[in-house]
Amino acid sequence: MSSAAETLTQAARQYQAGNHEGAKDLCEKLVEEEPDNADALNFLGLINHQEGAHVAAADWITRALAVEPENAAFHYNLGETMRAQEKIGEAIASYYRAIGCDPTFANAYTNIGILCLNQNRLPEAADVLRRATAYTPTDGAAYARLGTAQAGQGDIDEALTTFAKAIQFDPGNTAYIQHFVEALNAYPFPAMPSGMLMALRTCFDLEGVSHQTLVPAATAVLKRDERFAGLLAMTDNDDVVTIMAAAAGGVFDDLLSEPLLLGLLANTVITDDELIRVLTILRRVIALQGEVGTDPKDFIVGRRRQFVVALALQCFVTDYAWYETRREALAAGYIIAEIRRGLDAIGNGSDESAWDLEMWNRLAVVATYRPIHRIEGIDKLLTLGLPAESPYRRMLIRQQLGEPIKEREISSQIIRLGGPAPEPDASELERSPYPRWHRLSDVEPRNLADGLEDLIPGFTAPDYAQRPVRLLVAGCSTGQLALRLAATYENIEVMATDSRQQNLAYAARMAQEMNIGNVEFRHAEREELDRIEGQFHVIYTGESLLWTADALTPWRVLTDHLFPEGLMHVQVRGSMQRGGLIAAREFVRTEGLSRDAEGVRSARRAILDLPAGEMARRVVTAEGFYNFYQCRDLLFPDYDEARFDIVGVRNAMNDFGLDFLAYEAQKQTTMTRFLEEFGESADPTDLDQWAKLEADYPMDLSTTHRIWCQKPA
């Protein structure tokens, strides 16, 4: 080895050991002896680049290129120094020169693609990133970048295939899953790209993904299945007898085993009316098969037990919102009586033979109609061993027995700001937490200051946002927002309040399961918010906290709980009621339907049976329509509603001494209309512009106004 090579080797060792100055000294001495030593010149460039001296780095590497102008690595390194100086054009040119010297230089293609993506040069980005995947055919990141460029150009078909490859080579990467889902939701589905079904199934197998985002895409895929189309056609006339015969013959077995359908049932709240119609009829078939002489070996629950259990999981999270006939209710009651007899036979819990497979099947069927934790003596099942090969049965016991028991234990530990709770009446004990939800998408925790500047356009976060922050979510419901905030921001302590103990217990259990420790829960009625101790840097109002006629009262109280310079995220209902909701409420009123369980289920059924063009049927697009309690509150409100136009919101903020910061557009079409309306003068921080947009285009805004405001220093 030559002395120059030995010196470079020593320099590399020094550098790797963290002695950058020692490495630099060795290279500089070598250059003094050999001014044209290209490797030493390049190494000096790399050392300076790592130290942030990018101009000096570029000078050293340029000298190296003068000696070896065809060295691809040198051109690439020069491109890195130019990118660090934000000289994007020169950086791209250097990367292209690297490719000219070495057409297989994958990193050069990648960096060109990233820079072109950042500059919205999408065709060029797609071209170079496609070539990058050719040289790194198993790199999920390369496919994800290419898919982003393709989706940005509107090439959704190609983007879906590319994102599927990203998932294939890195199935645990939740970011790739989310990219895939976003592209799939935007896809018009004239024909499914190859591999899509498998990729979508993969999404349901992953932890750390919010599976609810998959619902529109997954249901669209299922509804393209000819087996589903045939079953849907049979439901038009509620032809249960024909469907029973087909089911007994195994016609639907493959469909009922489809992992995509099972994933939807077990991990989401399904919000597609046609799919729910099919599932409602199938549930009726399952419950009534024993009454029409079907051979027990042909029962769906025996042949496709996983489907029946998954159906029960879905019914539970909707709080049994689906319509049921009196015949079904009687059948469910009869099965519950059989289950009670089986539980009695268990005795002290040691006789496992008293609870056989047939009893498990009965339990699965009845769980599609009633929550099993309300069956007297059902906790005896916790003393029985479950077969290792029964993951779905384990899911059923955990969801409908273990979790409610855990929530009852937690409920007694939650502090009530109004003092000791009165003894609950029977109806209160029967109430469930709502809305139930499954999981949050994984996030990389970060500082709140960074998050605020992303959420509020043009906002500079106050100094306190860098330090420990107190954050309040008032009216947290079942805790999804509170836990998402707690998981996202590493420097916050969250207090979450709600008026329903069941909701708080549910939220606290979810916090325990997700190991989120920076959140505490307090029971507080709307009129008890003034009893919250201390002040907060940030306050979120829950979705429904300010919906009632006295909305200004809790809003004022919460303002008093803000520190100076504190921020508030307010949600109030807009003044423009959607015609579909008004028509739906009038429809159920004229139908003589009531707010009880039978009335709510009948109302949903009647609305779903309306022709597609009926105004009242538009309410099925509301998210709350698919949960029993939310639908009840939607169609049969038992309170006077408060509604605000943007001028009214501004007046309230003025009264409370709050400064407007930003209007949160919840739909892309809202911001598009805003920019079209005001052109170059568009200013998202100008509340007058938002008020004018609401006056001119009320239907372009969401039914709920979400606004950021701040208390003056």
KETI-302403 format. One line per 5 residues: their letters; for each residue z, y, x of C-alpha. Coordinates in Angstrom, 3 decimals. Layout:
N
a = Z:Y:X | ...;
% end
This chain:
713
mssaa = 0.000:0.000:0.000 | -0.965:3.456:1.369 | 1.673:6.078:1.982 | 0.262:8.191:-0.893 | 0.535:5.246:-3.281;
etltq = 4.087:4.582:-2.075 | 5.028:8.210:-2.661 | 3.628:8.098:-6.224 | 5.543:4.877:-6.884 | 8.768:6.490:-5.642;
aarqy = 8.060:9.550:-7.798 | 7.555:7.358:-10.847 | 10.884:5.597:-10.219 | 12.660:8.908:-9.841 | 11.104:10.161:-13.060;
qagnh = 12.034:7.041:-15.012 | 15.601:7.345:-13.733 | 15.773:10.871:-15.154 | 15.478:12.696:-11.827 | 12.545:14.917:-12.773;
egakd = 13.148:17.385:-9.944 | 13.108:14.600:-7.379 | 9.820:13.285:-8.779 | 8.351:16.777:-8.763 | 9.365:17.368:-5.117;
lcekl = 7.721:14.148:-4.004 | 4.458:14.983:-5.802 | 4.381:18.557:-4.529 | 4.838:17.356:-0.922 | 2.045:14.867:-1.462;
veeep = -0.270:17.575:-2.792 | 0.526:19.729:0.245 | -0.640:16.857:2.414 | -3.529:15.770:0.131 | -4.665:18.715:-2.069;
dnada = -7.262:16.520:-3.803 | -4.907:13.682:-4.770 | -5.813:13.573:-8.466 | -2.986:11.226:-9.437 | -0.362:13.504:-7.898;
lnflg = -1.883:16.561:-9.565 | -1.916:14.780:-12.943 | 1.667:13.580:-12.455 | 2.813:17.125:-11.781 | 1.066:18.144:-14.996;
linhq = 2.901:15.476:-16.964 | 6.287:16.470:-15.502 | 5.739:20.130:-16.356 | 4.541:19.175:-19.844 | 7.696:17.177:-20.493;
egahv = 9.790:20.118:-19.320 | 8.018:22.470:-21.743 | 6.023:24.327:-19.044 | 2.735:23.655:-20.847 | 0.651:26.374:-19.174;
aaadw = 1.611:25.165:-15.706 | 0.980:21.583:-16.850 | -2.541:22.485:-17.950 | -3.221:24.100:-14.570 | -2.148:20.988:-12.663;
itral = -4.197:18.637:-14.876 | -7.243:20.924:-14.668 | -7.046:20.627:-10.877 | -6.867:16.837:-11.257 | -10.003:16.891:-13.436;
avepe = -11.835:18.948:-10.834 | -11.363:15.962:-8.549 | -12.016:13.224:-11.153 | -13.995:14.781:-14.031 | -14.661:11.392:-15.680;
naafh = -11.022:10.317:-15.925 | -10.317:9.739:-19.635 | -6.531:9.771:-19.241 | -6.645:13.184:-17.537 | -8.708:14.666:-20.381;
ynlge = -6.275:13.184:-22.885 | -3.278:14.627:-21.032 | -4.929:18.055:-20.926 | -5.423:17.766:-24.680 | -1.692:17.118:-25.078;
tmraq = -0.826:20.305:-23.189 | -3.265:22.294:-25.329 | -1.818:20.874:-28.516 | 1.662:21.857:-27.326 | 0.373:25.431:-26.903;
ekige = -1.157:25.253:-30.423 | -4.636:25.662:-28.953 | -5.992:23.183:-31.470 | -9.696:23.652:-30.779 | -9.240:23.145:-27.035;
aiasy = -6.995:20.140:-27.653 | -9.594:18.456:-29.865 | -12.309:19.191:-27.308 | -10.231:17.544:-24.576 | -9.626:14.457:-26.717;
yraig = -13.351:14.184:-27.409 | -14.045:14.402:-23.658 | -11.544:11.566:-23.161 | -13.507:9.489:-25.688 | -16.726:10.375:-23.890;
cdptf = -15.271:8.846:-20.750 | -13.721:5.874:-22.582 | -15.061:5.155:-26.104 | -12.156:2.718:-26.736 | -9.434:5.350:-26.204;
anayt = -7.604:4.790:-29.530 | -4.903:7.439:-29.025 | -7.547:10.116:-28.549 | -9.161:9.207:-31.883 | -5.734:9.226:-33.509;
nigil = -4.775:12.657:-32.209 | -8.090:14.178:-33.259 | -7.563:12.683:-36.690 | -4.028:14.067:-36.996 | -5.108:17.563:-35.983;
clnqn = -8.093:17.465:-38.344 | -5.831:16.322:-41.168 | -3.529:19.257:-40.478 | -6.507:21.633:-40.649 | -7.897:19.938:-43.788;
rlpea = -11.040:18.873:-41.906 | -11.018:15.682:-43.922 | -14.514:14.214:-43.294 | -14.048:14.542:-39.529 | -10.512:13.157:-39.782;
advlr = -11.691:10.138:-41.763 | -14.491:9.454:-39.279 | -12.339:9.449:-36.140 | -9.418:7.658:-37.793 | -11.754:4.920:-38.992;
ratay = -12.788:4.415:-35.361 | -9.130:4.378:-34.348 | -8.490:1.419:-36.642 | -11.373:-0.433:-35.005 | -9.509:-0.330:-31.690;
tptdg = -6.035:-0.880:-33.174 | -6.804:-3.345:-35.989 | -3.184:-4.345:-36.617 | -1.588:-0.880:-36.509 | -0.253:0.035:-39.955;
aayar = 0.146:3.695:-38.994 | -3.546:3.973:-38.126 | -4.529:2.704:-41.569 | -2.003:4.989:-43.279 | -3.497:8.070:-41.594;
lgtaq = -7.015:6.994:-42.501 | -5.969:6.387:-46.091 | -4.497:9.889:-46.253 | -7.806:11.400:-45.134 | -9.766:9.302:-47.618;
agqgd = -7.462:10.142:-50.499 | -7.668:13.822:-49.640 | -11.443:13.667:-50.004 | -11.151:11.904:-53.350 | -12.313:8.542:-51.954;
ideal = -9.519:6.790:-53.842 | -11.205:3.391:-53.828 | -11.459:3.376:-50.041 | -7.987:4.888:-49.696 | -6.452:2.088:-51.766;
ttfak = -8.019:-0.582:-49.594 | -6.893:1.234:-46.455 | -3.330:1.725:-47.657 | -3.268:-1.956:-48.599 | -4.069:-2.798:-44.969;
aiqfd = -1.285:-0.482:-43.799 | 1.118:-2.402:-46.030 | -0.278:-5.718:-44.839 | 0.491:-4.940:-41.191 | 3.781:-3.127:-41.815;
pgnta = 5.135:-4.377:-45.164 | 8.570:-2.899:-44.591 | 7.344:0.684:-44.263 | 8.311:2.411:-47.505 | 6.249:5.515:-46.703;
yiqhf = 3.063:3.429:-46.785 | 4.120:1.974:-50.123 | 4.580:5.448:-51.559 | 1.144:6.537:-50.280 | -0.356:3.458:-51.907;
vealn = 1.402:4.125:-55.187 | 0.285:7.760:-55.278 | -3.329:6.756:-54.667 | -3.137:3.949:-57.215 | -1.717:6.277:-59.852;
aypfp = -4.680:8.611:-59.284 | -7.247:5.804:-59.497 | -9.363:5.724:-62.686 | -9.598:1.896:-62.552 | -13.297:1.311:-63.321;
ampsg = -12.968:-1.821:-61.161 | -10.054:-2.952:-59.070 | -10.605:-2.882:-55.299 | -10.071:-6.241:-53.647 | -6.565:-6.950:-52.470;
mlmal = -4.915:-4.430:-54.746 | -3.000:-6.921:-56.858 | -1.412:-8.522:-53.805 | -0.518:-5.149:-52.322 | 1.083:-4.031:-55.570;
rtcfd = 3.108:-7.238:-55.757 | 4.315:-6.478:-52.247 | 5.698:-3.168:-53.458 | 8.077:-4.948:-55.830 | 9.369:-7.178:-53.038;
legvs = 10.581:-4.287:-50.904 | 13.968:-2.628:-50.853 | 14.204:1.117:-50.421 | 11.370:1.859:-52.841 | 11.768:3.576:-56.192;
hqtlv = 9.945:0.948:-58.224 | 9.791:3.229:-61.256 | 6.906:5.061:-59.597 | 4.882:1.851:-59.834 | 4.970:1.677:-63.624;
paata = 1.751:3.569:-64.521 | -0.310:1.773:-61.901 | 1.180:-1.679:-62.439 | 0.804:-1.524:-66.220 | -2.791:-0.372:-65.849;
vlkrd = -3.495:-3.359:-63.630 | -1.833:-5.777:-66.059 | -3.717:-4.393:-69.038 | -7.010:-5.133:-67.311 | -6.085:-8.819:-67.335;
erfag = -8.102:-10.641:-69.990 | -5.068:-12.799:-70.828 | -3.110:-9.673:-71.676 | -6.011:-8.260:-73.680 | -6.121:-11.424:-75.780;
llamt = -2.398:-11.345:-76.414 | -2.532:-7.670:-77.326 | -5.254:-8.362:-79.878 | -3.016:-10.979:-81.518 | -0.225:-8.448:-81.971;
dnddv = -2.317:-6.117:-84.145 | -1.258:-7.960:-87.297 | 2.094:-9.255:-86.038 | 0.608:-12.754:-86.211 | 3.699:-14.489:-84.863;
vtima = 2.675:-17.956:-86.071 | -0.610:-17.893:-84.152 | 1.102:-16.522:-81.046 | 3.769:-19.231:-81.329 | 1.126:-21.923:-81.435;
aaagg = -0.696:-20.457:-78.448 | 2.561:-20.082:-76.522 | 3.554:-23.683:-77.286 | 0.194:-24.758:-75.912 | 0.830:-22.948:-72.649;
vfddl = -1.942:-20.377:-73.188 | 0.176:-17.542:-71.782 | 2.069:-19.442:-69.093 | 0.094:-17.975:-66.179 | 0.494:-14.444:-67.487;
lsepl = 4.232:-14.917:-67.986 | 4.499:-16.090:-64.369 | 2.589:-13.114:-62.976 | 4.803:-11.541:-60.260 | 3.590:-8.087:-61.219;
llgll = 4.879:-8.518:-64.782 | 8.166:-10.006:-63.580 | 8.573:-7.150:-61.118 | 8.067:-4.557:-63.828 | 10.535:-6.241:-66.159;
antvi = 13.256:-6.712:-63.557 | 12.973:-3.459:-61.606 | 11.774:-0.652:-63.884 | 11.940:0.847:-67.334 | 8.538:0.092:-68.838;
tddel = 6.986:3.157:-70.476 | 3.679:1.818:-71.780 | 3.530:1.423:-75.557 | 0.936:-1.380:-75.587 | 2.832:-3.452:-73.052;
irvlt = 6.036:-2.942:-75.035 | 4.266:-4.048:-78.228 | 3.267:-7.307:-76.530 | 6.731:-7.857:-75.062 | 8.416:-7.165:-78.410;
ilrrv = 6.293:-9.827:-80.109 | 6.898:-12.304:-77.292 | 10.645:-11.728:-77.627 | 10.358:-12.519:-81.355 | 8.438:-15.713:-80.583;
ialqg = 11.083:-16.793:-78.071 | 13.922:-16.201:-80.548 | 12.248:-17.937:-83.486 | 10.594:-20.939:-81.821 | 13.511:-23.171:-82.795;
evgtd = 13.077:-22.300:-86.487 | 9.478:-23.400:-86.895 | 9.635:-26.923:-85.553 | 8.344:-26.195:-82.037 | 9.074:-29.100:-79.735;
pkdfi = 11.956:-27.987:-77.450 | 9.930:-28.969:-74.384 | 7.380:-26.306:-75.411 | 9.924:-23.481:-75.712 | 8.967:-20.531:-73.538;
vgrrr = 12.551:-20.301:-72.271 | 12.272:-23.843:-70.915 | 8.868:-23.508:-69.302 | 9.011:-19.863:-68.190 | 12.732:-19.216:-67.823;
qfvva = 12.192:-16.498:-65.199 | 10.140:-14.494:-67.674 | 12.805:-14.719:-70.380 | 15.545:-13.620:-67.978 | 13.374:-10.769:-66.670;
lalqc = 12.743:-9.751:-70.284 | 16.513:-9.674:-70.847 | 16.951:-7.462:-67.782 | 14.404:-5.036:-69.225 | 15.967:-4.986:-72.680;
fvtdy = 19.366:-4.225:-71.167 | 18.186:-1.153:-69.184 | 16.493:0.219:-72.324 | 19.768:-0.326:-74.231 | 17.905:-2.620:-76.644;
awyet = 15.599:0.084:-77.972 | 12.886:-2.294:-79.191 | 12.430:-3.008:-82.881 | 13.829:-6.258:-84.230 | 13.424:-7.881:-87.644;
rreal = 16.372:-9.073:-89.739 | 15.234:-12.603:-89.053 | 15.519:-11.979:-85.315 | 18.958:-10.413:-85.735 | 20.122:-13.475:-87.659;
aagyi = 18.680:-15.789:-85.016 | 20.461:-13.834:-82.267 | 23.728:-14.057:-84.220 | 23.324:-17.814:-84.615 | 22.717:-18.255:-80.869;
iaeir = 25.774:-16.135:-80.057 | 27.865:-18.445:-82.250 | 26.563:-21.455:-80.297 | 27.381:-19.721:-77.023 | 30.922:-19.026:-78.187;
rglda = 31.377:-22.692:-78.990 | 30.123:-23.545:-75.526 | 32.544:-21.076:-73.970 | 35.410:-22.573:-75.938 | 34.462:-25.993:-74.592;
igngs = 34.763:-24.762:-71.021 | 38.495:-24.467:-71.658 | 40.207:-23.240:-68.540 | 36.906:-22.866:-66.687 | 37.057:-26.127:-64.761;
desaw = 34.709:-28.161:-66.963 | 31.289:-27.088:-65.733 | 29.550:-29.878:-67.680 | 30.329:-28.026:-70.920 | 27.827:-25.366:-69.858;
dlemw = 24.497:-27.075:-69.237 | 20.946:-25.862:-68.743 | 20.379:-25.621:-72.466 | 23.328:-23.227:-72.745 | 21.922:-21.123:-69.913;
nrlav = 18.653:-20.954:-71.826 | 20.431:-19.829:-74.993 | 22.252:-17.157:-73.002 | 18.955:-15.869:-71.598 | 17.442:-15.666:-75.076;
vatyr = 20.370:-13.851:-76.656 | 20.501:-11.448:-73.679 | 17.134:-10.111:-74.812 | 18.875:-8.856:-77.994 | 22.497:-8.142:-77.136;
pihri = 24.400:-7.352:-73.908 | 26.210:-10.543:-73.033 | 29.308:-8.786:-71.671 | 30.269:-8.069:-75.299 | 30.457:-11.780:-76.172;
egidk = 34.087:-12.822:-76.381 | 35.106:-15.116:-73.533 | 31.868:-14.647:-71.590 | 33.752:-13.827:-68.378 | 34.484:-17.571:-68.098;
lltlg = 30.980:-17.887:-66.675 | 32.151:-16.130:-63.528 | 34.248:-19.222:-62.756 | 31.172:-21.482:-62.809 | 28.913:-22.031:-59.842;
lpaes = 25.316:-20.966:-60.321 | 22.579:-23.170:-58.832 | 21.277:-21.717:-55.583 | 17.732:-21.931:-56.932 | 18.503:-19.592:-59.843;
pyrrm = 18.083:-16.037:-58.494 | 17.043:-14.695:-61.896 | 20.118:-16.178:-63.562 | 22.204:-14.556:-60.865 | 20.496:-11.248:-61.616;
lirqq = 21.304:-11.656:-65.310 | 24.992:-12.392:-64.700 | 25.267:-9.559:-62.209 | 23.558:-7.018:-64.475 | 25.075:-7.900:-67.823;
lgepi = 28.483:-9.207:-66.821 | 29.490:-8.372:-63.254 | 28.364:-4.752:-63.267 | 29.957:-3.823:-66.627 | 33.238:-5.402:-65.487;
kerei = 33.063:-3.418:-62.258 | 32.341:-0.210:-64.171 | 35.364:-0.746:-66.403 | 37.526:-1.095:-63.305 | 36.074:2.065:-61.757;
ssqii = 36.369:4.017:-65.010 | 40.151:3.873:-64.924 | 40.155:5.444:-61.457 | 38.036:8.515:-62.254 | 40.041:11.724:-62.479;
rlggp = 39.845:13.534:-65.803 | 40.040:17.314:-65.391 | 41.306:17.748:-68.931 | 44.320:15.541:-68.349 | 44.981:11.978:-69.552;
apepd = 42.217:10.567:-71.729 | 42.961:9.746:-75.362 | 42.713:6.133:-76.433 | 39.012:5.402:-77.033 | 37.985:4.276:-80.496;
asele = 35.890:1.178:-81.141 | 32.593:3.064:-81.218 | 33.368:4.681:-77.855 | 34.039:1.294:-76.273 | 30.668:0.054:-77.490;
rspyp = 28.736:2.933:-75.927 | 26.730:2.313:-72.775 | 25.952:4.512:-69.791 | 22.524:6.070:-70.022 | 19.986:6.354:-68.686;
rwhrl = 20.302:3.330:-66.434 | 18.232:3.328:-63.257 | 17.609:0.845:-60.497 | 17.405:2.408:-57.057 | 16.532:5.399:-54.914;
sdvep = 13.768:5.503:-52.344 | 15.075:5.444:-48.797 | 15.138:8.817:-47.056 | 15.888:10.004:-43.540 | 19.027:12.164:-43.851;
rnlad = 18.621:15.756:-42.735 | 20.355:19.105:-42.785 | 20.563:20.965:-46.101 | 19.203:24.157:-44.521 | 15.891:22.434:-43.800;
gledl = 15.747:21.048:-47.326 | 16.405:24.413:-48.978 | 13.613:26.063:-47.033 | 11.244:23.322:-48.204 | 12.380:23.598:-51.832;
ipgft = 12.386:27.408:-52.144 | 9.149:29.156:-51.029 | 9.683:31.854:-48.417 | 13.439:31.296:-48.374 | 15.575:31.551:-45.265;
apdya = 18.621:29.350:-45.636 | 22.000:31.096:-45.240 | 24.043:30.261:-42.155 | 26.476:28.199:-44.239 | 23.715:25.687:-45.012;
qrpvr = 23.907:24.509:-41.391 | 27.629:23.769:-41.708 | 29.556:21.475:-44.090 | 28.494:22.409:-47.617 | 30.211:21.880:-50.983;
llvag = 27.700:20.982:-53.692 | 28.373:20.510:-57.414 | 26.225:18.633:-59.925 | 27.590:19.619:-63.342 | 26.479:17.261:-66.089;
cstgq = 25.366:14.540:-63.685 | 24.667:11.882:-66.344 | 24.476:8.498:-64.553 | 24.321:10.121:-61.143 | 20.746:9.721:-59.987;
lalrl = 20.351:13.361:-58.895 | 23.834:13.566:-57.378 | 23.349:10.412:-55.322 | 19.858:11.397:-54.221 | 21.212:14.707:-52.913;
aatye = 24.165:12.999:-51.228 | 21.867:10.509:-49.522 | 19.332:13.131:-48.459 | 21.542:15.786:-46.893 | 23.941:14.758:-44.158;
nievm = 26.087:17.915:-44.182 | 27.076:18.064:-47.868 | 30.033:16.874:-49.907 | 29.085:16.386:-53.556 | 31.247:16.670:-56.633;
atdsr = 29.592:15.310:-59.778 | 30.944:15.871:-63.297 | 30.000:14.553:-66.705 | 31.507:14.426:-70.170 | 30.998:10.656:-70.537;
qqnla = 33.286:8.312:-68.642 | 30.748:5.480:-68.887 | 28.131:7.554:-67.077 | 30.523:8.422:-64.277 | 31.613:4.806:-63.833;
yaarm = 27.960:3.746:-63.608 | 27.243:6.470:-61.040 | 30.319:5.561:-58.987 | 29.320:1.888:-58.950 | 25.820:2.807:-57.770;
aqemn = 27.341:4.974:-55.042 | 29.431:2.032:-53.845 | 26.462:-0.329:-53.849 | 24.327:2.122:-51.859 | 27.159:2.978:-49.453;
ignve = 27.004:6.675:-50.312 | 30.440:8.013:-49.476 | 29.997:11.798:-49.583 | 30.278:12.078:-53.363 | 33.228:12.176:-55.791;
frhae = 33.202:12.042:-59.578 | 35.223:13.968:-62.148 | 35.330:13.650:-65.934 | 34.894:17.114:-67.472 | 33.883:18.157:-70.944;
reeld = 31.634:21.200:-71.199 | 34.623:23.355:-72.147 | 36.627:22.040:-69.162 | 34.302:23.177:-66.366 | 36.619:26.078:-65.622;
riegq = 39.195:23.526:-64.455 | 37.061:22.468:-61.500 | 38.907:23.361:-58.335 | 37.435:25.736:-55.757 | 34.003:27.196:-55.212;
fhviy = 30.699:25.699:-54.139 | 27.812:26.717:-51.934 | 25.234:25.046:-54.186 | 25.433:24.135:-57.887 | 22.948:22.051:-59.860;
tgesl = 23.120:21.998:-63.650 | 22.352:18.573:-65.071 | 19.308:18.063:-67.238 | 21.091:18.398:-70.599 | 24.155:20.510:-69.728;
lwtad = 22.579:23.758:-70.955 | 20.703:22.354:-73.948 | 23.238:23.214:-76.647 | 23.557:26.506:-78.505 | 26.514:27.634:-76.372;
altpw = 24.534:27.178:-73.129 | 25.467:30.606:-71.784 | 29.171:29.722:-71.701 | 29.011:26.853:-69.162 | 26.348:28.743:-67.211;
rvltd = 28.711:31.727:-66.842 | 31.629:29.468:-65.872 | 29.547:27.749:-63.182 | 28.468:31.131:-61.800 | 32.138:31.923:-61.232;
hlfpe = 32.380:28.743:-59.143 | 29.681:29.929:-56.705 | 30.559:31.322:-53.311 | 28.925:34.663:-52.436 | 25.337:33.865:-51.327;
glmhv = 25.729:30.564:-53.179 | 22.674:28.965:-54.773 | 22.218:27.609:-58.295 | 19.507:25.305:-59.580 | 19.373:25.861:-63.350;
qvrgs = 17.663:23.677:-65.970 | 17.172:25.100:-69.474 | 14.879:24.114:-72.293 | 11.834:26.320:-72.722 | 11.250:28.224:-75.927;
mqrgg = 7.966:26.458:-76.656 | 8.691:23.206:-78.483 | 5.924:20.670:-78.201 | 4.128:19.964:-81.441 | 4.522:16.218:-80.988;
liaar = 8.312:16.413:-80.890 | 8.475:18.690:-83.930 | 6.145:16.377:-85.845 | 8.092:13.267:-84.787 | 11.389:14.698:-85.981;
efvrt = 9.839:15.693:-89.281 | 8.252:12.242:-89.607 | 11.518:10.330:-89.173 | 13.240:12.747:-91.565 | 10.668:12.199:-94.305;
eglsr = 10.862:8.443:-93.698 | 14.577:8.631:-94.491 | 15.589:7.094:-91.181 | 19.060:7.595:-89.749 | 20.693:7.924:-86.339;
daegv = 22.238:4.428:-86.302 | 20.868:1.483:-84.333 | 18.612:0.192:-87.085 | 17.340:3.690:-87.830 | 16.491:4.519:-84.220;
rsarr = 14.680:1.214:-83.646 | 12.811:1.581:-86.925 | 11.849:5.139:-86.018 | 10.415:4.009:-82.697 | 8.498:1.216:-84.376;
aildl = 7.113:3.527:-87.074 | 5.991:6.109:-84.511 | 4.344:3.482:-82.318 | 2.476:2.179:-85.382 | 0.954:5.607:-86.104;
pagem = -2.750:6.076:-85.323 | -3.446:7.404:-81.839 | -4.498:10.846:-83.091 | -1.346:11.560:-85.078 | 0.642:14.517:-83.786;
arrvv = 3.986:12.722:-84.191 | 2.796:9.872:-81.966 | 2.540:12.209:-78.979 | 6.296:11.862:-78.542 | 5.730:8.411:-77.003;
taegf = 4.770:10.206:-73.769 | 8.323:11.548:-73.473 | 10.290:9.661:-70.836 | 13.352:9.365:-73.077 | 11.419:7.589:-75.821;
ynfyq = 11.896:4.252:-74.041 | 15.692:4.229:-73.908 | 17.692:3.737:-77.112 | 20.229:6.525:-76.586 | 17.759:9.009:-75.146;
crdll = 15.360:8.314:-77.999 | 18.178:8.795:-80.490 | 18.997:12.183:-78.970 | 15.310:13.072:-78.892 | 14.524:12.247:-82.526;
fpdyd = 17.930:12.775:-84.135 | 19.693:15.600:-82.235 | 23.226:16.144:-83.488 | 23.595:19.622:-81.991 | 21.948:23.030:-82.254;
earfd = 19.548:23.489:-79.366 | 19.390:26.450:-76.998 | 15.903:27.456:-75.938 | 14.919:30.129:-73.446 | 11.680:31.835:-72.609;
ivgvr = 11.459:33.123:-69.042 | 12.385:36.635:-70.144 | 15.542:35.175:-71.710 | 16.329:33.353:-68.474 | 15.925:36.597:-66.545;
namnd = 18.246:38.413:-68.958 | 20.897:35.716:-68.548 | 20.653:35.875:-64.756 | 20.993:39.658:-64.887 | 24.083:39.344:-67.083;
fgldf = 25.646:36.882:-64.639 | 24.690:38.905:-61.556 | 22.312:36.266:-60.197 | 19.160:37.023:-58.211 | 15.976:35.069:-58.970;
layea = 14.569:33.070:-56.043 | 11.926:30.667:-57.321 | 10.467:28.972:-60.387 | 10.059:25.226:-59.833 | 6.645:24.160:-61.100;
qkqtt = 6.979:20.542:-62.228 | 3.271:19.907:-62.738 | 0.439:20.529:-60.292 | -1.584:22.010:-63.137 | 1.096:24.683:-63.577;
mtrfl = 0.730:25.951:-60.013 | -3.053:25.689:-60.220 | -3.063:27.899:-63.322 | -0.626:30.320:-61.640 | -2.907:30.756:-58.631;
eefge = -5.981:31.118:-60.838 | -4.276:33.712:-63.005 | -2.995:35.993:-60.250 | -5.414:35.294:-57.394 | -4.594:37.000:-54.117;
sadpt = -1.626:38.801:-55.680 | 0.019:35.517:-56.744 | 3.678:35.556:-55.731 | 5.797:32.530:-56.745 | 8.942:34.627:-56.195;
dldqw = 7.867:37.198:-58.833 | 9.534:36.223:-62.124 | 7.408:38.764:-64.027 | 4.308:36.777:-63.088 | 5.870:33.578:-64.390;
aklea = 6.837:35.334:-67.622 | 3.241:36.508:-68.076 | 1.935:33.001:-67.380 | 4.277:31.608:-70.032 | 3.131:34.238:-72.540;
dypmd = -0.574:33.621:-71.876 | -0.564:29.846:-71.235 | 2.639:28.384:-72.734 | 1.325:24.819:-72.774 | 0.756:24.871:-69.013;
lstth = 4.488:25.061:-68.355 | 6.919:22.168:-68.717 | 9.289:21.957:-71.673 | 12.197:22.525:-69.271 | 12.448:25.564:-67.006;
riwcq = 13.887:24.825:-63.560 | 14.868:27.905:-61.609 | 16.538:28.672:-58.295 | 18.812:31.708:-58.234 | 21.435:33.142:-55.880;
kpa = 24.728:34.966:-56.132 | 24.677:38.168:-54.068 | 26.793:38.406:-50.918;
% end
